[in-house]
Amino acid sequence: MRETSETIREWGDATFGAVRDLTALVARARGEMDELEAALRANDHAEAGREAADVVILLHRLVSLLGMDLNEQVDAKMQTNRARKWKAAGDGTGGHI
């Protein structure tokens, strides 16, 4: 099965109940980001992959509740990003100019 934001939201609703406050998903994703960072610091790549997936799952649920699909949002944002000019920070990150 190929997951979509909608199928992930449906699973989340069935498993955990309806989301009453969207910021609860953001807070939970923040906790998963902390777990992702801990896995990377421990050099546990397999765990880091699982924690990254947890973050994405929460974002899919959030975006679906907003009536959108995360993959479509990423595609649209990447189109914008590719058209921008960027300045590298020297650490593998950067910002648009």
Buried (B, 14 or more C-beta within 10 A) or exposed (E): EEEBBBEBBEBBBEEEEEBEEEEEBEEBBEEBBEBBEEBBEEEEEEBBEBBBEBBBBBBBBBBBBEEBBBEEBBEEEEEEEEEEEEEEEEEEEEEEE
